[in-house]
Structures are given as C-alpha cells and as structure tokens.
C-alpha cells in the first residue's frame, strides 16, 4: 500500500467501479511528506495561507461513500489523484 492511499474494506474484486483521475503538472509531493498528506492541519504552506484541511476532508467524504483515494507522484513530475467508488446498483 502506498502512503498516499486510503482503502475502504467495501471495495471488492468483480464489482463495477467508477474511477475519477485528476493530474497536475507541478513538482509533485516530497516522499517524506506523502505519509502526512491526509492528516488534518498538515500543510506545506506558510502560516495564514491555508488550513491543511482539504485532503483530510476529501478523505472523509470518500470514506463515507465507501470509496478509495490514492495520490501518487508521476514519473514526469506532478501528481495523480484517483478516486474510486463502487458503481450504483451493485
């Protein structure tokens, strides 16, 4: 399991899923910080420039919908965020 991954036990092999992927072209996330990106109030920004709550809130919403979120650095730079949810009607 990658540090930038949060899995929920409800995802099962053989089920249908919806996957949403978003990529950026930034510098990526330093590996030593990847383990903390979902922690409430963790931020790399200066004081007063954000609360560090964004990814912890996203993770909570994904968890409430029994989904999965994964954030990985791309080899060419930037980051990919993947959100996976079981398709309705399963």
N, C-alpha and C positions, 0 to 999 in steps of 0.2 A: 504494500500500500504506500502510495506517495504521501508525503506530509501535507500536500495541498488537496487532499481528498477527504471527503466525508461521505461514508457509505451508510445506507439505511438497510436494515435486515429485510425489508419488504421487496427488494428487487430480486427477481428470480430468473434463472435461465429458462428460456422457452416462452417468456411473456413478450408482449409487444410494448415498445417504448417510444417516447418522443425525446429527441436529443436536440438541444439548442447549444450552438457553439458560437462564441464571440472571441475574436482575436484582436490584439493591438500590435503596434509596431514599435513599442517603446524599448527600454533596455532590459526588461524582464525583472524578476524578483530575485534578490540575492538568496542563495541556497540556505544560508543560516537564518534567514528571516521567514522562509517558506513555512516552517513549523508553527509560526505565530500568526499567520495572516487571518485566521478565523477567530482569534482571541479578541474579546471585547476590549476596546480602548487601545488596541495596538495600532500604531501609526508610525510612518516614517517621515511625516510632515512636521513642519515647525509648529511650536505651540500656538494655538489660536487659529490654525489652518485646517480644521477638520477634527472629528471626534474619534476616529478609529472604530466606528460602529458599523460601517457599511457592510463589510463581508460577514460580520457576526450576525447581522440582521438577515442578510440573504441566506446564510446557512440555516437559520432558524425557520425561515419560510419554506425552504426546500425540505427540511426535516419534517415539518408539519404536513407536507404533501407527500411524505414517504418517498422522496426522491434522493438524488445523489448530486453532489457538486464536486468537480475536480478542476484544479487550476494548475497548469504546467507551463514551464518556460519552453519556448520554441527554440530549436537549434539556431535559427537565423536571427533570433532576437525577438523580443515581445513575449506575450503570454497568451495562452488559450484557456478560456473558461468554458467548461462543459457542464450543462445542467441536464440531468436525465430524470424523466418521470415515466411511470407506467401509464400506458395509453388507457383512456376511459373505456369502459365496457369489458375489461378483463376480469 
